Every structure is written in structure tokens, then in C-alpha cells.
Amino acid sequence: MSEQGIPHITCEHLQSLKDGDMEHVVVDLRDFNEYESGHIRGAKSCPRRELADNIETVVPDRKHKVVVIIGPVHEPEIESIHRELREMGYENIEFLAGGFDRWCEIAPMEIEPELLEMTPEEEGFVGDELTDVDPEKSNDEPMY
């Protein structure tokens, strides 16, 4: 528990749960762009500004255990987020201690396979090797 009386779960504890049977739903309240740039495997995105409208879709069972992930921007809002979720009927709420930043310190980063693909330049191609491309014969519209 934090000093405000709001339950927190450590990153280490969450990681041990994720390695076994997970009974929590992990909900990431960071903005979608932050979520897309890296998130906990299995976490569901529900940006803070959409919490009231979308939490029921993300976690339909109000009795389910919920771990809330936030970034530094929302740390001052922990009490209001906790209160808002309780008022909507969610009772088993925990916040990830240290938020996503702390998770990044202890958990190995998982990178989506498509992000590991190399560009032609990274594979060693240079502009001269692409000289047989005739832009006049291309069916593509020009880019302005």
C-alpha cells in the first residue's frame, strides 16, 4: 500500500505473476503513442482521457483484479484515478509501483518483430543500385 492507502504492486511481483498464471488484467493508461512505443506484454491500452468511456470495454468484469500502469505525467492523478475506478464498481485495483518507467528498469524489453526489420540502406543498398527504377513508368502518384 502507498502512503495514501492506495494498493500498489511491485514490478518484481507483477513480473513473477506474468511468468505464471496471470489473474490480473493489466491496463495501461498512458497515451496510445506511448503504449505503441513500448508496453507490458498483454497490457490493454486505455488512455487516461478515455478511461471513463472505455474501461468497461477493456475490463468488463468489475470483480477482476486490475493493475493500472501510468507514466510520470499521471502520477499526481493516482488518487483521482483510483477513486474514479472505485466509483465505477472496480474494487480490486492496484497501481504498478514506479509506473512503466520502473518496469523498463527491471524487465527485459520485448521488441515487436517488424521493428527489427532492416531498411534497404541498413542492409547495405545504396542509391546507385536502384538506378533501373524509372519514375515515368511508375503507376504511383507523385508525392508532394
Helices and strands as residue ranges (DSSP letters): E 8-9, H 11-19, E 24-28, H 32-37, E 44-45, G 48-50, H 51-58, E 65-69, G 72-77, H 78-87, E 93-96, H 99-106, G 113-116, G 127-130, G 135-137
